[in-house]
Amino acid sequence: MSSKSLEKLFPASATPSRKVLRIFAAISLVVAFFLFYSHLRARYDLVATAKEVSPERMCGVDVKVLGRYGLSGSVHYVRREIVARHTDKPVPMSTRLDIPLLDTQSVNLSHSATDQDYTANCSEPIVVEVPIPPAPVDASHIDFAIATSGDRLIGALDAFAHWASDSNARIFALIEPYGDIKKIKRKASSLGINLIIFESDAEYNDRYSSLVKLLAENAREETKWSCIMDDDTFFPSLPKLVEMLAKYDETKPYYIGGLSESDKQVAVFGIIAYGGAGMFFSRPLMDQLRDVWDKCEADMEHGDGKIAHCIYQYTTTKLTVDPGLRQLDLMGDASGFFEAARPVPVSVHHWRSWFDADMVKLSAVALVCGTTCLLRQWRFSDGWILTNGYSVIRYSTNIPDDDISMEKTWDDMNGATDESWLYTLGPLRPKDPKKFSYRLEDVVIEDGLIRQFYIHRSLLEGDRVLELAWRKE
């Protein structure tokens, strides 16, 4: 700004000297930098203080772990310990506990301190009863097959390890030509996965359909069931899958699968087994398909539809729908499905794409309490509801303990309406727009301890972190 411009703003008697202006400018820069730096500290350089909690009720704060979550604002942190007590008595999916969940004041994590400043005097542990988990099963009688890419296969192995590790089940992967097959095999071997890789430069749909022939030609003497699935098909409990298949006579032709949850999807694609839910074929049906597959290859269908067409056109076997196999064609927010306290599905799909539910992190707590505690629900006296591995929520209205409805949180698609979902997911109730939710974002595995981090993010009010540390009794 020129001296003439300054004279217009200030009369001669009041025109500031250049020295005063320089001091003013310097102070302004310091203030601006301080404000900017304070914002960065709150957003990225998370450290802790405990002004909001008395020393005798203080809980240990792991600043190093919390600092990697990109928390913002005036962050509040609470930690509770949960002890899993196994029982052989029946345990409902949803249990009422006459104790509060958030009975401690939160720690304010917006000022400078370190975790060494704190003692680990948490409130009393919460003891919950969970069913005794099933014993490990031998799944050598089941072969699985996927068509995918090398990169996606590497990413899927951690999820496969949850159910396939050391099970004697075989997983066939038909992938496009990939440069480092040894890398994939090393990871699979380290996770205890029996992975067999085939390469093909065929288009994806053709590779997918050819899995039928690949499974039929590679069946071994002990093979009773063959499964075609997607690389994001997840089985929460292999014993539960083996139990499901045991309901059917494997000496007869069987084609078992799950439909889409939306009747609009079924109207478009037909009554077929949807591969994401996992489609299962008994050995007699696979033998029949092996003999007719070359004729069926000439047909114009692709993917799941082609497989269904071949079965319906060349055999007399029809689809057997098993409700435990879930395609989960739920777009957007699928929280209503997971928080409904319904029986845990045999399979889960679309968790890496259509909606967000990290099944690997969700299932990690099984290391402490077994697969029978996954998605099990506890309702606390202060209104908070824990759905194990998925969320901690509080509804804005009272939901009775005996309410069996599912909150419809997901988006409609392809012309679907509320009625479209009733057959597979009903009864339904409207979405609660004021529901307060902590969602599981991370799990830290330590010796004998599973630390779950549930986070509620809010730019206006600051983020909130609830750590639940699980251990066996």
N, C-alpha and C positions, 0 to 999 in steps of 0.2 A: 504494500500500500504506500503511495507517495506521500510526501509531507503536505502537499496541497490537500489531499484527501483527508489527512488527519486534521487539518485546520477546519474543514467543514464539519467534522464530527466533534471537535473540541475547540472552544474559544481559545484565544491566545493565552489567556491567563490559566487555562486548564489543560493545555496541550501537554501530555506526558513526555518526559524526556526519553531519549533512546535507551538509556540505562534501565529505566523503569519498565519499558516495553520488553526489553530482553529478559528481565527477571520474571515478568508476567508470563512470557512465552515458555520459559524454562519450567516454571511451576506447573503450567498447563500440561506440558509434555510428561512431567513426572506423575501427575495425577492420572492422565490417560493411560500411561504404561502400567501404573499400579492397578487400575481397574481391569485392564486387559489381562494382566498377569493373574489377578485374583480369579478371573473367570476360567483361565486355563487350569489353575490349580484345582478348582472345584470340578472341572470337567475331566481332566486327565490324570492329575497327580494325586490320587486318593490317599489320604492318610486319616488317622482317627483321633477323636477326643471323646471324653465321656462326661460331659457336663450334665447330661440328662439322666444319669443313672448313678445311684448310690454305690459305694465300693462293695458293700456286702452282697449286692445283687448283680454285680458286674459279670460279664461273660467274656471269654477270650475273643480277641479280634485278630483275625489273620489278614493283616493289611496287604501282604503280598498277593494273596489270592484275590481279595476284593478289588485290588487295583487294576486287574486285567479285564474288568467287566465294563469299562467305559462309563462308570456311573456319573451322574450329574446332579447339580443342585445341592440342597441340604439333605444328604443321604442319611437314612435311618437303618440301623442294623439290629436284628434280634437273632439269637441262636438258641435252639432247644435240642435236647438230646432225647432220642426215642429208643426204647429198649423193646426188641421183638421177642415175645414169649410164644413159643410154639405149643399148640394144643391139639389133641386128637378129637376135641369136641367140635361140633358144627359152628362155623363163624359166618355170620351174614356178610354180604358185600359192603353194607353200610352199618356202622356201629356208632351209637351215641355214647360219648364219654362225659361224665359230669365234672369235668375240669376245663379250665380255659387253655387255649393254645398260646395266645400272646399275653401271658401274665407278667411279663417283665417289661420295664421301660426300655425304649430303644436307645442305642448308642448313636450319638451324632457324629457322623464321619466327615465333617467338613472343615476340620481344623488340624493343625500340625501336631502329630504325636506318632508313636510307633506301637506295634503290638506288644513290645516289652513293657509298656506302661501298665498293662492290665493283668489281673489274675483271672483265672478261669472258674470263678464261682458262679456257675449257672444255677437256674432254678431246678427244682426236683425233676429228674427224668420222667418222661411219659412212658408208661408201660402199656403196650398194646398186644392183644392176642391175635395170632395168625395161624392158619392151618399148617400142619406139618407138611413140608414140601414133598412131592413124589420123588422116589428114588430115580437115579439116572437110568435111561433106557437104551437098549441096543436097537438102533434104527438101520441096521444093515439090510433090512428087507425093503427099504425105500430108496429110490433113486430120484434126484432132483435135476432139473435142467433149466438153463436160462440162455437167452440170446442177448448179448450186450456188447459193449466196447471194452477195450483193455483198461482204460482209465476209470470207467464206471465200475468195472469189476473190482479193481483195487479198493475203491471207495466203499463197495458193498461188503467187503470181507469182515469188517468189524461187526456189522449187523449179523452176518451169517454165523459168526463165532458164538453168539449168544445161544443159538439153538443147535448148531451143527457140530460144535467143537467136541472132539473125542466121542462121537456118537456112532461111528462106523457107517453113517450115511454117506452116499456119494453125491457130489454136485458136479454135473457136466456143464461147462461154460463154452458156448459157441460164439466166438468173438471174431471181429474183423482182424486182418493181419496186424500184429502188434510187435513192436521192436524188442521189448524186454519181457518175454514170457517168464524167464527165470526169476525176475523180481516179484511177479505175481505169485509164483509157486513158493518162493521163500516165505512170503508173508502168510500165505495160506497154511503152510507147514508149521510156522511158528504159532499159529492160532489153533492148531489141531484140526484143521478142515481138510477133508479128503476131496481135493479139487482136481478135476480132470479137464484139461483145456483142449479144445479143437479150434482151428482157425478156418475162416471162409471169407471170400471177398464178395459173397452174394449179398443182395439187398436185404435190409433188416427183416422185412416181413417174410421173405423167403427163408431166411435163416431161422426165424421163429417157428414157422410151420414145419421145417425139417427136423425140429427137436423130437417130433413123434418117432420118426424113423431112427434117429440117433439113439433114443432111449430103448426102442425095441431091439435094435441090433446089438446093444451093449448090455442087455439084461444078463444077470448071472443067475446061478441056480437058486440062490436064496431070495431073489427079487420077487416081491409080491405086489408092490405098488410103485408106480412111476408118477412123477409130478412135474408139470410144466408151470413155471412161475415167472414173475418179473424180477429185475434186480433190486426192486424196492418192496418185494414181498417179505413180510416179517412174521415169524412164528414166536409169540411170546413164551410158549412152553412146548418143547418137543414132546414131553410125556403126554400133554393134552392132545397133541396131534396124533400120536400113536394110539391113544385111547379112542379118538374119534374114528380112525380107520378100522379099529377092532370091532366097531359096530357092524361092519359090512363083511359079507362072505367073499373073501378074496379069490375063491375058486370059481366065482361067477363073473361075467362081464359087468364092470361098473365104470361109470363116467360120473365123477363127483365134483361139484364145484359150487360157487356162489354167484348169485345174480347181482346186478347193480341195485343199490338201495332205492334208486329212483325208477318208478314205472315208466317215465318218459324215456329213460335210457334203454330200458328193456324193449319199449315199443320201437326204438330205432334199430337196435342191434339184435333183438330176438332173444329167445330162451336158450342161452348158451352159458357155458362156464366161462367166467371172466378170469383171464390169466393172472391178473394182479392179486386176486384172492387165492390163487393156486388151484389148478385143475388136476385131479387125480384119476389115474387109470389103473384098473386091476390088471394082473398079468394076462388073463384070458382075452381081455379087450385089446391089450397091446399086441398080442399075437395076431388077432384078427386084423388090426390096422396095419401091421407090418406086411401082411399078405396083399392088402388092397391099396397100399399107399401110392404105388407108382401110378395106378389109374387115377387116384384122387389128385395127384400132383397137377394134372392137366386142367383141373377146374380153376375158375377165376377168383374164388374167394381168397382172403388173406387172413393171417393171424388167428385169433380165437374163433372167428366165424368159419374159417376154412376147416379147422379141426372139427368143429361141431358139425359142419356139412358132411365131412367124410364119415363121421360116426353115424349120423342120421341116414345118409344115403347108402352106405355099404354094410351096416350092421343093424340089428334090431334094438340095440341099447339106447336108452334115453337118459337124459340128464337127471341125476339125483342131487337135489339142492340141499346142502348142509348149512344151517344157519350160522354155524361157527366160522365159516369161511367168509371174510368180509372184503369186498371190493373197495368199499369206502369212497364212493364217488361224491365226496363232500368238498365243496369248493370254499376256500376262505377260512372261516373260523369254525373248527370242528370241536370246540371245547364242550359243547352240549353232549356230544357222543361219549367222550371220555369221562365226563363228570356225572354220568347218569347212574353209576353204581349198578350197571348191568353185568352179567357174566363176561369175563374177559374173553375176547374172540380167540378162535384158533389161529386166525391169520389177520394181518393188518396190511393195508396197501395205501399208496399215495402219501405216505408220511413225509417223504422228501420233496414233494412237488405241489400237490393241490392244497395241502394245509401243512402247518408246522407242528410236528410232534416228534421230537428226536427219540426214536424207539431205543436206540443204543443207550442213551443217558437215562431214559425212563426205566429201562430194565436193569440198570446197574445195581440197584438196591437188592435185587434177587441174590446177590452174593452173600448178603447177611440174613435175609428173611425168606429166601426161596421164591420161586415164580408164583406161588400162591398168594403173595402179598402185593403183586403188581396191580395197580389201579384200585386196590382196596381202599375203602373210604371210611374216615372217622369224622364225626360231627362233634364239635367242642361246645362247651357251655357259653362261650362268648360269641357264638354265631359263626366262627370260622370252620370251614370244611376242607379237610385234606384229602385229595385224591392222589394216592401214593405214586410218585414218579411223574405226575402231570401238573398239578396246580394246588394252590391254597386259595380258596375263594370265600366271599361272603355275599349272599344275595341281598338285594335291596328290600325284598319282601320275604315273609316267612314261608318256607317250603316244608311242609310236614314230613316227619321221618318216614311215613308210610306212602309218600307220593312216589309213584313208579314212573311218572312221565319223564320225558327227555326234553331238555331245553333246545329248541330249534335255533341254532346259532349260525348255521352255514347258509350260503347263498343258493338260490334256485338257479337252474340252468336248463337250457333246451326246452323251455316252456313248462318247467316243473312248477307245481304249486304245493301248498302244505299237504294236500291230499296225496300227492305223488310219493310221499315218504311214509305214510301211515302203515302200510302193510308190513314193511320191514323194520321200521324204527318206532312206531307208535306204541303207547300214546305219547303225544307231543304237547308242549306248552310253549307260549311265545318267548322270544329272547328277552332277557333282563338287561336293558341298556345301562343300568346303574350298578351292575354286578362289579364288585371290587376283586381283582384277580392278581395273585402272584403266580407267575408261570415258571416252571423249571427251566433254567438256562444252562446249568452246569452241574457236574458231579465230580467230586474229588475222592479217589479211592485210596484209603490208607489201611494199614494192618488192622483188621478187625473192625474197621469203621468206614461207613459210606456217608459222605457229606454232600447233601443235596442243597443247591442254592436256588431258591425261588425268588424272583425279582419282579417288582411292580415298578414300571418306569413312568415318570411324570415330569414333563418339562416345567410345569407350573409349580408343583408342590415338592419336587425333589424325588429321587428314586428311593425305594424301600427294598431291603434285602432281608429275607428270612432264611437262615441256615438251619436245616434239620440234619442232625448227626445220628445215624442209625447204627446200632450195635446189637449183637445177640445177647440174650440174658445169660 
